[in-house]
Amino acid sequence: MKRLVTLISILVCSIAVLAQGQTSTLLEIGNEKISKEDFMKMYLKNNSTSTVSLDRQDLENYLDLFINYKLKLIQARENGLDTTKAFLDEVAKYRKQVAEPYINDRTITDSLIQEAYDRELEILRASHVLITLPANAAPSDTLAAYNKALMVRNKALKGEDFAKLAMEYSDDPSAKDRVVSENQPVVKGNGGDLGYFTSMLMIYSFESACYSMQKGDISMPIRTNFGYHIIKLTDKKQADFSSVDLKHVLVTTQNRSEEDAEKIINEAYSHVNEWGIDSVASVYSDDERSAKNSGWLIHQRCNSVPPEFIDQMSNMKAGELSVPFKTRYGWHFFRLVKRYPIPTLEEEKKNITQRISKDQRAYRSIESFIQKSKDEYGFKEYKNNLTELQYVVTDSVFSGNWQIPSDFKGNKVLFTIGDSSYTQMDMLEELYTAQRKQTPAYIPTFLETFCNSFADNKVFDYANDRLEDKYEDLRESMQSFREGILIFSITDQNVWNKSLIDSVGVQEFYNKHQQEYIWGNRADVTMWNIDKSINIKKALSLIKKCNKKGLTNDETKDKLIKKFAIKETPSKYFTYTWNRYEKGANRNVDKSIWNTNIAENLQNKDVVVLDTTSMTNKNMVLVLKSFLAPQPKSLDECKGIVTSQYQEYLEEKWIKELRSKYPYKVNLEVFNSVK
């Protein structure tokens, strides 16, 4: 707690010092000069209640704290704490968080959130044919893939069965029947059917294409990272739930005929009213995971069940049972237990924002920042100088073995941003580091793509590094954070951690101040909780006898268990707490002892049952053994307060050392002129 309070106090004092023109210097400390205007700016920012009238004592106290703060920073930097990996990593992590609002275009982000939410209100079902294509394919390969996709589209437009086209032409392996292993039967293909989905469940460009289509439409070729897609939108309807809970029974067609599977599902269905679906699922269902749990499928979204489930539940109400129906996995029926409604935009906003940050669409905001930065800092590119790299970079780059030719100078500029320029060699060095095993691509296209990415990254870094020059609030926030971390680290070294490891120092401090740590009058009390099923009079009698004999509380508890023949869970019947209580430490002890005349009457008695009070299902019995006169606390009994006060002592001592080690000067004439 002490650490937290101290750190908060330090951070409150931390504000960037900005020298502004020729102003009166109030404080010189180290190599820094703080003007009266800057000091007052900091003081007023941290003392908002002092804007009407200035309190002289507050000003003096603040100046004193500020000097201590600056001296600690000097020592922290002198000790190299601002160069440690831990410090740099922590600052970088914080910088990334606080810089995000200055990088992300709020307008774009808000529009993406609204778009994603609006799309959540509809669910789509689509089928596709995929013609795969590497991202950096040669123009001839790109054209061939595009023409193949067009050919498939034309066949679909003429009425050919889309599922058959997918099974024949699609490079998506799920479209075709396939053998997983020798020991498993054939897994039936989906014929290109992707089932139902909604916002943020598909690649953004694919999703956007689908949401722009109407039911029955067949798209032009759509390019994604995977290649070209021909999409057929087979359904589009309003979403009437966010997720659902179901109890489900599945009979597969694996190792049995279609007819047998249908016969078994109908037999299972006929038992639901008599047995209940829980029992039917455990007996009949081939879905091993849900069958073990009474058929439960919890929080199923539209994309996590076969599309036939969505069709079945379109007109169902909670509690209703579907009819048996078939999917490519076998025969099913289910009871719709609960529908979860679509959240409001406000409820869903945080979730959507998080998902956008991990989604392809998040780059739209970064693209906007990069483009604005290019315009702001005068980005220029010289793509003609990229051409000769086609003869330098070979196909070995796709196996991760390419080397930069030793005789290639590469000093021609590819692009400039602000006062920075990047040459052919800069890009080649980046490419050499980034190369990896990948699908071979057309070299000119590959180089242009890499160069564009390289340029965007450098523009981003250039603009990002200058955000603090543009935004004063970001600059102040970062300086405050850096200084706060340094203050925490140097204080930990000299005060907090030192107090934890310096056991000798703590002991000496305790010995010197021992008379400050005194117990007041205390009562030695055991509080028994006894179940109401126990005869309280007999229990009280036994407790009194045990205490007169000097038995411990555990020995007394054993006697009680034996007396009342408790066989199982004895803690249900007898529990106790023991302590030595000062007045105000425990409500029950205060009520029974400290607020009555009992204390005076019991000073010379060893054991007395003071009170029995009723709880919900327990009787409480308080047993007073003795009163204890004031006495010093042991170090263990007051370790917390001793450590806290020892830390204050260490800090005071440290401040004196800092003030004698590092020079500082307060211009009293300037300070006294503050009004």
ZIMOKA-V258246 format. One record per backbone hydrogen bond with DSSP energy under -0.5 kcal/mol. CO is the residue of the C=O (numbers start at 1). NH is the residue of the N-H. If there is no record, write none. Layout:
CO;NH + CO;NH
//
This chain:
1;5 + 2;6 + 3;7 + 4;8 + 5;9 + 6;10 + 7;11 + 8;12 + 9;13 + 10;14 + 11;14 + 13;15 + 16;18 + 17;19 + 19;21 + 21;23 + 24;26 + 24;36 + 26;667 + 27;34 + 28;665 + 29;32 + 32;29 + 33;35 + 34;26 + 34;27 + 35;39 + 36;40 + 37;41 + 38;42 + 39;43 + 40;44 + 41;45 + 42;46 + 43;47 + 47;50 + 48;51 + 54;56 + 55;59 + 56;60 + 57;61 + 58;62 + 59;63 + 60;64 + 61;65 + 62;66 + 63;67 + 64;68 + 65;69 + 66;70 + 67;71 + 68;72 + 69;73 + 70;74 + 71;75 + 72;76 + 73;77 + 74;78 + 75;79 + 76;81 + 77;80 + 80;83 + 81;84 + 84;88 + 85;89 + 86;90 + 87;91 + 88;92 + 89;93 + 90;94 + 91;95 + 92;96 + 93;97 + 94;98 + 95;99 + 96;100 + 97;100 + 99;102 + 99;103 + 100;103 + 100;104 + 104;106 + 105;109 + 106;110 + 107;111 + 108;112 + 109;113 + 110;114 + 111;115 + 112;116 + 113;117 + 114;118 + 115;119 + 116;120 + 117;121 + 118;121 + 119;122 + 121;239 + 123;237 + 124;197 + 125;234 + 125;235 + 126;194 + 127;232 + 129;131 + 129;230 + 130;132 + 130;171 + 131;228 + 134;137 + 136;442 + 138;142 + 139;143 + 140;144 + 141;145 + 142;146 + 143;147 + 144;148 + 145;149 + 146;150 + 147;151 + 148;152 + 149;153 + 150;154 + 151;155 + 152;156 + 153;157 + 154;158 + 155;160 + 156;159 + 161;165 + 162;166 + 163;167 + 164;168 + 165;169 + 165;170 + 166;170 + 171;173 + 172;175 + 173;176 + 174;190 + 175;191 + 178;180 + 178;187 + 181;184 + 185;180 + 186;188 + 187;178 + 190;193 + 192;128 + 195;126 + 197;124 + 198;201 + 203;207 + 204;208 + 205;209 + 206;210 + 207;211 + 208;212 + 209;212 + 210;213 + 214;217 + 217;233 + 222;229 + 224;227 + 226;133 + 227;224 + 228;131 + 229;222 + 229;231 + 230;129 + 231;219 + 231;233 + 232;127 + 232;234 + 233;216 + 235;125 + 237;123 + 243;340 + 244;300 + 245;337 + 245;338 + 246;297 + 247;335 + 249;333 + 250;286 + 251;331 + 253;256 + 257;261 + 258;262 + 259;263 + 260;264 + 261;265 + 262;266 + 263;267 + 264;268 + 265;269 + 266;270 + 267;271 + 268;271 + 269;272 + 271;275 + 271;276 + 272;276 + 276;280 + 277;281 + 278;282 + 279;283 + 280;284 + 280;285 + 281;285 + 286;288 + 287;291 + 288;292 + 290;293 + 290;295 + 290;296 + 291;294 + 293;296 + 295;248 + 297;246 + 299;301 + 300;244 + 301;304 + 306;309 + 306;310 + 307;311 + 308;312 + 309;313 + 310;314 + 311;314 + 312;315 + 313;316 + 317;320 + 320;336 + 325;332 + 327;330 + 329;253 + 330;327 + 331;251 + 332;325 + 333;249 + 334;322 + 334;336 + 335;247 + 335;337 + 336;319 + 338;245 + 339;341 + 340;242 + 340;243 + 344;348 + 345;349 + 348;352 + 349;353 + 350;354 + 351;355 + 352;356 + 353;357 + 354;358 + 355;358 + 356;359 + 356;362 + 359;362 + 360;363 + 361;364 + 362;365 + 362;366 + 363;367 + 364;368 + 365;369 + 366;370 + 367;371 + 368;372 + 369;373 + 370;374 + 371;375 + 372;376 + 373;377 + 374;379 + 375;378 + 377;418 + 380;416 + 382;385 + 383;386 + 383;387 + 384;387 + 386;389 + 387;390 + 388;391 + 389;392 + 389;393 + 392;394 + 394;397 + 395;398 + 396;399 + 396;401 + 396;402 + 397;436 + 398;438 + 405;408 + 407;409 + 410;425 + 412;424 + 414;382 + 415;422 + 416;380 + 417;420 + 420;417 + 422;414 + 422;415 + 423;427 + 424;428 + 425;429 + 426;430 + 427;431 + 428;432 + 429;433 + 430;434 + 431;435 + 436;400 + 441;443 + 442;446 + 443;447 + 444;448 + 445;449 + 446;450 + 447;451 + 448;452 + 449;453 + 450;454 + 451;455 + 452;456 + 453;457 + 454;458 + 455;459 + 456;460 + 457;461 + 458;462 + 459;463 + 460;464 + 461;465 + 462;466 + 463;466 + 464;467 + 466;470 + 467;471 + 470;472 + 471;475 + 472;476 + 473;477 + 474;478 + 475;479 + 476;480 + 477;481 + 478;482 + 479;483 + 480;484 + 481;485 + 482;486 + 483;487 + 484;488 + 485;489 + 486;490 + 487;491 + 488;492 + 489;493 + 490;494 + 491;495 + 491;496 + 492;497 + 492;498 + 495;499 + 496;500 + 497;501 + 498;502 + 501;503 + 502;506 + 503;507 + 504;508 + 505;509 + 506;510 + 507;511 + 508;512 + 509;513 + 511;514 + 513;516 + 514;517 + 516;518 + 517;633 + 519;631 + 521;583 + 522;628 + 523;525 + 523;581 + 524;625 + 524;626 + 525;579 + 526;528 + 526;623 + 527;577 + 528;530 + 528;621 + 529;575 + 530;619 + 531;534 + 534;536 + 535;539 + 536;540 + 537;541 + 538;542 + 539;543 + 540;544 + 541;545 + 542;546 + 543;547 + 544;548 + 545;549 + 546;551 + 547;550 + 552;556 + 553;557 + 554;558 + 555;559 + 556;560 + 557;561 + 558;562 + 559;563 + 560;564 + 561;566 + 562;565 + 565;567 + 569;572 + 570;573 + 570;574 + 573;531 + 575;529 + 577;527 + 579;525 + 579;581 + 581;523 + 582;585 + 586;590 + 587;591 + 588;592 + 589;593 + 589;594 + 590;595 + 593;596 + 593;599 + 597;601 + 598;602 + 600;603 + 602;605 + 608;610 + 608;624 + 611;622 + 613;620 + 617;532 + 618;615 + 619;530 + 620;613 + 621;528 + 621;623 + 622;610 + 622;611 + 622;624 + 623;526 + 623;625 + 624;608 + 626;524 + 628;522 + 631;519 + 634;638 + 635;638 + 636;639 + 638;642 + 639;643 + 640;644 + 641;645 + 642;646 + 643;647 + 644;648 + 645;649 + 646;650 + 647;651 + 648;652 + 649;653 + 650;654 + 651;655 + 652;656 + 653;657 + 654;658 + 655;659 + 656;660 + 657;661 + 658;662 + 663;30 + 665;28 + 665;667 + 666;668 + 667;671 + 668;672 + 669;673 + 670;673 + 671;674
//
